[in-house]
Amino acid sequence: MASFAQFLGRKVTVQYRVGDVLLPASGTFAADSGRSIFLEQHVEQRGKRSYFRWEIPYQYIHRIEEAEEAEETPEPPATPKIVPVEQEISQASAASAGHGLASSPAASLLALPQRPKTV
């Protein structure tokens, strides 16, 4: 078995096998026992710092490579697309009349007839 001790203390990306699926994992290479490797990832959540540490046995490792050191700049949150209500209503009425938007999944839901309420 190969030793991965040269990655000790570095940020790595590991692709490992679980059944028929290849999964990615990234973090700091924390240890090498000779039979498996240990990755560690620090996380801050709700103001509390914690870390995850997991073990990946050698026989499950598909590929391991050193991760590029990218400068961590937080990305602004994605802004949702705002659609004016008038446009949304006109699209819904066109869909219910069978015009234009019949191919979209949302239009097929809007085209269903309204059931009367039962008491």
MDTraj code that builds the backbone (N, CA, C; nanometers):
import mdtraj as md
import numpy as np

residues = "MET ALA SER PHE ALA GLN PHE LEU GLY ARG LYS VAL THR VAL GLN TYR ARG VAL GLY ASP VAL LEU LEU PRO ALA SER GLY THR PHE ALA ALA ASP SER GLY ARG SER ILE PHE LEU GLU GLN HIS VAL GLU GLN ARG GLY LYS ARG SER TYR PHE ARG TRP GLU ILE PRO TYR GLN TYR ILE HIS ARG ILE GLU GLU ALA GLU GLU ALA GLU GLU THR PRO GLU PRO PRO ALA THR PRO LYS ILE VAL PRO VAL GLU GLN GLU ILE SER GLN ALA SER ALA ALA SER ALA GLY HIS GLY LEU ALA SER SER PRO ALA ALA SER LEU LEU ALA LEU PRO GLN ARG PRO LYS THR VAL".split()
xyz = np.array([
    [0.0829, -0.1180, 0.0000],
    [0.0000, 0.0000, 0.0000],
    [0.0877, 0.1247, 0.0000],
    [0.0398, 0.2273, -0.0676],
    [0.1137, 0.3528, -0.0765],
    [0.0938, 0.4358, 0.0490],
    [0.1934, 0.5160, 0.0799],
    [0.1833, 0.6073, 0.1923],
    [0.1528, 0.7471, 0.1388],
    [0.0641, 0.8167, 0.2050],
    [0.0256, 0.9499, 0.1615],
    [0.0785, 1.0560, 0.2584],
    [0.1835, 1.0264, 0.3325],
    [0.2359, 1.1168, 0.4339],
    [0.2856, 1.2490, 0.3760],
    [0.3168, 1.2544, 0.2468],
    [0.3657, 1.3792, 0.1875],
    [0.2575, 1.4872, 0.1856],
    [0.1309, 1.4505, 0.2042],
    [0.0204, 1.5473, 0.2055],
    [-0.0097, 1.5997, 0.3460],
    [0.0606, 1.5524, 0.4477],
    [0.0319, 1.5870, 0.5862],
    [0.0296, 1.7384, 0.6078],
    [-0.0822, 1.7873, 0.6612],
    [-0.0973, 1.9293, 0.6909],
    [-0.1412, 2.0150, 0.5732],
    [-0.1563, 1.9565, 0.4570],
    [-0.1956, 2.0327, 0.3373],
    [-0.3437, 2.0143, 0.3081],
    [-0.3997, 2.1104, 0.2354],
    [-0.5391, 2.0978, 0.1914],
    [-0.5412, 2.0052, 0.0706],
    [-0.6271, 1.9040, 0.0760],
    [-0.6346, 1.8049, -0.0308],
    [-0.7789, 1.7835, -0.0734],
    [-0.7924, 1.7293, -0.1930],
    [-0.9206, 1.6835, -0.2437],
    [-0.9059, 1.5349, -0.2706],
    [-0.9950, 1.4572, -0.2124],
    [-0.9896, 1.3112, -0.2248],
    [-1.1169, 1.2650, -0.2933],
    [-1.1011, 1.1756, -0.3890],
    [-1.2162, 1.1111, -0.4496],
    [-1.2102, 0.9663, -0.4025],
    [-1.3155, 0.9229, -0.3324],
    [-1.3146, 0.7876, -0.2780],
    [-1.4414, 0.7134, -0.3164],
    [-1.4314, 0.5823, -0.3125],
    [-1.5378, 0.4948, -0.3597],
    [-1.6203, 0.4446, -0.2418],
    [-1.7521, 0.4532, -0.2576],
    [-1.8454, 0.3953, -0.1623],
    [-1.9433, 0.3140, -0.2458],
    [-1.9271, 0.1850, -0.2460],
    [-2.0087, 0.0995, -0.3323],
    [-1.9739, 0.1264, -0.4772],
    [-2.0735, 0.1625, -0.5570],
    [-2.0513, 0.1934, -0.6979],
    [-2.0374, 0.3424, -0.7242],
    [-2.0340, 0.4234, -0.6189],
    [-2.0345, 0.5682, -0.6327],
    [-1.9001, 0.6265, -0.5916],
    [-1.8518, 0.7255, -0.6681],
    [-1.7321, 0.7997, -0.6299],
    [-1.7756, 0.9305, -0.5651],
    [-1.7273, 0.9560, -0.4438],
    [-1.7628, 1.0761, -0.3702],
    [-1.6413, 1.1655, -0.3515],
    [-1.6593, 1.2976, -0.3570],
    [-1.5473, 1.3883, -0.3310],
    [-1.5441, 1.4274, -0.1831],
    [-1.4259, 1.4542, -0.1339],
    [-1.4081, 1.5061, 0.0017],
    [-1.2908, 1.6025, -0.0039],
    [-1.3021, 1.7114, 0.0689],
    [-1.1916, 1.8061, 0.0728],
    [-1.1728, 1.8529, 0.2152],
    [-1.0499, 1.8796, 0.2498],
    [-1.0180, 1.9249, 0.3837],
    [-0.8684, 1.9205, 0.4042],
    [-0.8271, 1.9378, 0.5269],
    [-0.6851, 1.9327, 0.5616],
    [-0.6476, 1.7888, 0.5928],
    [-0.5399, 1.7444, 0.5332],
    [-0.4905, 1.6089, 0.5563],
    [-0.4348, 1.6063, 0.6982],
    [-0.5032, 1.5387, 0.7908],
    [-0.4665, 1.5433, 0.9314],
    [-0.3722, 1.4306, 0.9732],
    [-0.3902, 1.3098, 0.9178],
    [-0.3078, 1.1965, 0.9619],
    [-0.3086, 1.0859, 0.8588],
    [-0.2064, 0.9998, 0.8698],
    [-0.1947, 0.8810, 0.7854],
    [-0.1542, 0.7667, 0.8773],
    [-0.2428, 0.6684, 0.8948],
    [-0.2155, 0.5588, 0.9874],
    [-0.1399, 0.4432, 0.9226],
    [-0.1238, 0.4475, 0.7912],
    [-0.0636, 0.3351, 0.7216],
    [-0.1684, 0.2443, 0.6597],
    [-0.2904, 0.2546, 0.7046],
    [-0.4026, 0.1789, 0.6487],
    [-0.5131, 0.2704, 0.5991],
    [-0.5198, 0.3921, 0.6519],
    [-0.6219, 0.4879, 0.6114],
    [-0.5711, 0.6294, 0.6353],
    [-0.6428, 0.7238, 0.5744],
    [-0.6078, 0.8639, 0.5923],
    [-0.7198, 0.9318, 0.6711],
    [-0.6865, 1.0446, 0.7322],
    [-0.7830, 1.1205, 0.8111],
    [-0.7853, 1.2630, 0.7590],
    [-0.9044, 1.3085, 0.7210],
    [-0.9237, 1.4457, 0.6764],
    [-0.9946, 1.5228, 0.7854],
    [-0.9669, 1.6528, 0.7909],
    [-1.0296, 1.7393, 0.8892],
    [-1.0773, 1.8656, 0.8199],
    [-1.1956, 1.9122, 0.8575],
    [-1.2498, 2.0335, 0.7986],
    [-1.3104, 2.1174, 0.9099],
    [-1.2654, 2.2429, 0.9189],
    [-1.3156, 2.3343, 1.0213],
    [-1.4355, 2.4098, 0.9673],
    [-1.5380, 2.4253, 1.0523],
    [-1.6622, 2.4899, 1.0125],
    [-1.7039, 2.5855, 1.1236],
    [-1.7553, 2.7025, 1.0839],
    [-1.8137, 2.7935, 1.1816],
    [-1.9621, 2.8037, 1.1521],
    [-2.0429, 2.7696, 1.2516],
    [-2.1867, 2.7690, 1.2332],
    [-2.2518, 2.8318, 1.3561],
    [-2.3320, 2.9360, 1.3324],
    [-2.3994, 3.0098, 1.4397],
    [-2.2996, 3.0631, 1.5414],
    [-2.1846, 3.1080, 1.4930],
    [-2.0841, 3.1651, 1.5807],
    [-2.0014, 3.0639, 1.6570],
    [-2.0254, 2.9375, 1.6371],
    [-1.9518, 2.8327, 1.7081],
    [-1.8609, 2.7594, 1.6098],
    [-1.7327, 2.7505, 1.6433],
    [-1.6381, 2.6789, 1.5585],
    [-1.6367, 2.5317, 1.5967],
    [-1.6465, 2.4476, 1.4972],
    [-1.6372, 2.3036, 1.5185],
    [-1.5624, 2.2434, 1.4008],
    [-1.5371, 2.1162, 1.4072],
    [-1.4679, 2.0512, 1.2962],
    [-1.5223, 1.9120, 1.2741],
    [-1.5064, 1.8689, 1.1502],
    [-1.5407, 1.7323, 1.1116],
    [-1.4101, 1.6607, 1.0834],
    [-1.4015, 1.5385, 1.1268],
    [-1.2840, 1.4569, 1.0972],
    [-1.3347, 1.3203, 1.0557],
    [-1.2852, 1.2721, 0.9434],
    [-1.3296, 1.1412, 0.8991],
    [-1.2133, 1.0605, 0.8450],
    [-1.2349, 0.9300, 0.8458],
    [-1.1327, 0.8332, 0.8061],
    [-1.1722, 0.7722, 0.6722],
    [-1.0738, 0.7642, 0.5822],
    [-1.0961, 0.6992, 0.4529],
    [-0.9903, 0.5899, 0.4376],
    [-1.0315, 0.4636, 0.4385],
    [-0.9349, 0.3545, 0.4219],
    [-0.8670, 0.3599, 0.2852],
    [-0.7412, 0.3152, 0.2805],
    [-0.6634, 0.3173, 0.1559],
    [-0.7381, 0.2509, 0.0401],
    [-0.8024, 0.1352, 0.0645],
    [-0.8636, 0.0613, -0.0461],
    [-0.9808, 0.1352, -0.1088],
    [-1.0367, 0.2383, -0.0430],
    [-1.1473, 0.3147, -0.0990],
    [-1.1027, 0.4402, -0.1731],
    [-0.9754, 0.4774, -0.1596],
    [-0.9255, 0.5992, -0.2237],
    [-0.9092, 0.5754, -0.3730],
    [-0.9745, 0.6593, -0.4506],
    [-0.9624, 0.6522, -0.5958],
    [-0.8559, 0.7501, -0.6450],
    [-0.8588, 0.8718, -0.5916],
    [-0.7616, 0.9737, -0.6309],
    [-0.7443, 1.0725, -0.5166],
    [-0.6227, 1.1207, -0.4984],
    [-0.5954, 1.2239, -0.3989],
    [-0.5016, 1.3256, -0.4627],
    [-0.5341, 1.4526, -0.4446],
    [-0.4498, 1.5578, -0.5003],
    [-0.4535, 1.6792, -0.4099],
    [-0.3467, 1.7549, -0.4125],
    [-0.3397, 1.8760, -0.3321],
    [-0.4319, 1.9811, -0.3919],
    [-0.5099, 2.0454, -0.3078],
    [-0.6053, 2.1467, -0.3535],
    [-0.5321, 2.2784, -0.3745],
    [-0.5797, 2.3550, -0.4736],
    [-0.5209, 2.4858, -0.4975],
    [-0.5603, 2.5767, -0.3828],
    [-0.4671, 2.6585, -0.3389],
    [-0.4950, 2.7543, -0.2330],
    [-0.5648, 2.8743, -0.2933],
    [-0.6961, 2.8761, -0.2848],
    [-0.7742, 2.9884, -0.3350],
    [-0.8012, 3.0832, -0.2200],
    [-0.7926, 3.2118, -0.2482],
    [-0.8193, 3.3110, -0.1460],
    [-0.9682, 3.3051, -0.1136],
    [-1.0012, 3.2868, 0.0127],
    [-1.1405, 3.2689, 0.0517],
    [-1.2078, 3.4042, 0.0663],
    [-1.2889, 3.4388, -0.0325],
    [-1.3693, 3.5598, -0.0247],
    [-1.5144, 3.5163, -0.0278],
    [-1.5911, 3.5583, 0.0694],
    [-1.7310, 3.5153, 0.0703],
    [-1.8067, 3.5759, -0.0470],
    [-1.8791, 3.4906, -0.1173],
    [-1.9582, 3.5355, -0.2303],
    [-2.0887, 3.5936, -0.1799],
    [-2.1377, 3.6982, -0.2443],
    [-2.2661, 3.7518, -0.2012],
    [-2.3755, 3.6501, -0.2292],
    [-2.4777, 3.6467, -0.1444],
    [-2.5851, 3.5492, -0.1671],
    [-2.6552, 3.5779, -0.2985],
    [-2.6979, 3.4712, -0.3624],
    [-2.7660, 3.4846, -0.4913],
    [-2.9002, 3.5539, -0.4699],
    [-2.9266, 3.6512, -0.5534],
    [-3.0539, 3.7222, -0.5422],
    [-3.1586, 3.6485, -0.6248],
    [-3.2747, 3.6247, -0.5662],
    [-3.3786, 3.5539, -0.6414],
    [-3.4331, 3.6414, -0.7533],
    [-3.4768, 3.5768, -0.8589],
    [-3.5343, 3.6483, -0.9718],
    [-3.6740, 3.6938, -0.9328],
    [-3.6962, 3.8232, -0.9471],
    [-3.8256, 3.8793, -0.9094],
    [-3.9084, 3.8977, -1.0353],
    [-4.0261, 3.8374, -1.0347],
    [-4.1174, 3.8478, -1.1486],
    [-4.2362, 3.9318, -1.1039],
    [-4.2710, 4.0359, -1.1804],
    [-4.3865, 4.1166, -1.1422],
    [-4.5130, 4.0311, -1.1371],
    [-4.6016, 4.0638, -1.0436],
    [-4.7247, 3.9868, -1.0234],
    [-4.8109, 3.9888, -1.1489],
    [-4.8160, 4.1028, -1.2181],
    [-4.8980, 4.1118, -1.3387],
    [-4.8520, 4.0117, -1.4436],
    [-4.7189, 3.9988, -1.4584],
    [-4.6648, 3.9050, -1.5573],
    [-4.6968, 3.7619, -1.5162],
    [-4.6873, 3.7333, -1.3867],
    [-4.7157, 3.5997, -1.3367],
    [-4.8629, 3.5629, -1.3610],
    [-4.9539, 3.6584, -1.3395],
    [-5.0967, 3.6338, -1.3604],
    [-5.1258, 3.6111, -1.5081],
    [-5.0633, 3.6914, -1.5953],
    [-5.0879, 3.6742, -1.7386],
    [-5.0344, 3.5401, -1.7874],
    [-4.9214, 3.4956, -1.7320],
    [-4.8683, 3.3648, -1.7700],
    [-4.9613, 3.2543, -1.7237],
    [-5.0164, 3.2675, -1.6037],
    [-5.1058, 3.1653, -1.5509],
    [-5.2353, 3.1589, -1.6314],
    [-5.2878, 3.2755, -1.6694],
    [-5.4115, 3.2735, -1.7467],
    [-5.3879, 3.2187, -1.8860],
    [-5.2705, 3.2471, -1.9451],
    [-5.2378, 3.1910, -2.0764],
    [-5.2232, 3.0398, -2.0674],
    [-5.1664, 2.9918, -1.9578],
    [-5.1484, 2.8478, -1.9412],
    [-5.2828, 2.7788, -1.9227],
    [-5.3710, 2.8406, -1.8452],
    [-5.5001, 2.7761, -1.8231],
    [-5.5859, 2.7782, -1.9487],
    [-5.5623, 2.8750, -2.0365],
    [-5.6363, 2.8803, -2.1618],
    [-5.5737, 2.7896, -2.2667],
    [-5.4565, 2.7309, -2.2340],
    [-5.3905, 2.6409, -2.3283],
    [-5.3022, 2.7126, -2.4273],
    [-5.2591, 2.8341, -2.3949],
    [-5.1751, 2.9103, -2.4859],
    [-5.0329, 2.9171, -2.4324],
    [-4.9358, 2.9051, -2.5214],
    [-4.7963, 2.9407, -2.4948],
    [-4.7195, 2.8520, -2.3994],
    [-4.7553, 2.8429, -2.2748],
    [-4.6702, 2.7811, -2.1750],
    [-4.7069, 2.6364, -2.1464],
    [-4.7726, 2.5705, -2.2364],
    [-4.8201, 2.4341, -2.2108],
    [-4.7057, 2.3363, -2.1930],
    [-4.5850, 2.3697, -2.2395],
    [-4.4746, 2.2753, -2.2294],
    [-4.4036, 2.2831, -2.0949],
    [-4.4229, 2.3889, -2.0162],
    [-4.3529, 2.3995, -1.8889],
    [-4.4258, 2.3197, -1.7817],
    [-4.3518, 2.2622, -1.6837],
    [-4.4152, 2.1831, -1.5788],
    [-4.5091, 2.2655, -1.4930],
    [-4.4730, 2.3926, -1.4651],
    [-4.5589, 2.4767, -1.3820],
    [-4.6903, 2.5052, -1.4530],
    [-4.6853, 2.5196, -1.5843],
    [-4.8064, 2.5493, -1.6594],
    [-4.9037, 2.4324, -1.6538],
    [-4.8525, 2.3109, -1.6538],
    [-4.9424, 2.1961, -1.6489],
    [-5.0128, 2.1884, -1.5132],
    [-4.9486, 2.2348, -1.4074],
    [-5.0143, 2.2366, -1.2773],
    [-5.1197, 2.3464, -1.2708],
    [-5.0903, 2.4598, -1.3343],
    [-5.1846, 2.5700, -1.3326],
    [-5.3063, 2.5421, -1.4196],
    [-5.2932, 2.4530, -1.5161],
    [-5.4015, 2.4262, -1.6092],
    [-5.5078, 2.3327, -1.5516],
    [-5.4849, 2.2772, -1.4326],
    [-5.5830, 2.1866, -1.3735],
    [-5.7083, 2.2639, -1.3336],
    [-5.8243, 2.2076, -1.3580],
    [-5.9479, 2.2766, -1.3208],
    [-5.9606, 2.2829, -1.1686],
    [-6.0252, 2.3875, -1.1200],
    [-6.0454, 2.4042, -0.9761],
    [-6.1598, 2.3138, -0.9308],
    [-6.1369, 2.2387, -0.8250],
    [-6.2413, 2.1519, -0.7694],
    [-6.3272, 2.2338, -0.6728],
    [-6.4562, 2.2091, -0.6733],
    [-6.5407, 2.2801, -0.5754],
    [-6.5121, 2.2279, -0.4349],
    [-6.5210, 2.3177, -0.3394],
    [-6.4991, 2.2782, -0.2009],
    [-6.6208, 2.2034, -0.1497],
    [-6.5976, 2.0960, -0.0754],
    [-6.7077, 2.0187, -0.0195],
    [-6.7186, 2.0483, 0.1280],
    [-6.8367, 2.0405, 0.1786],
    [-6.8602, 2.0735, 0.3190],
    [-6.8625, 1.9495, 0.4022],
])
top = md.Topology()
chain = top.add_chain()
for i, resn in enumerate(residues, 1):
    res = top.add_residue(resn, chain, resSeq=i)
    for name in ("N", "CA", "C"):
        top.add_atom(name, md.element.get_by_symbol(name[0]), res)
traj = md.Trajectory(xyz[None], top)
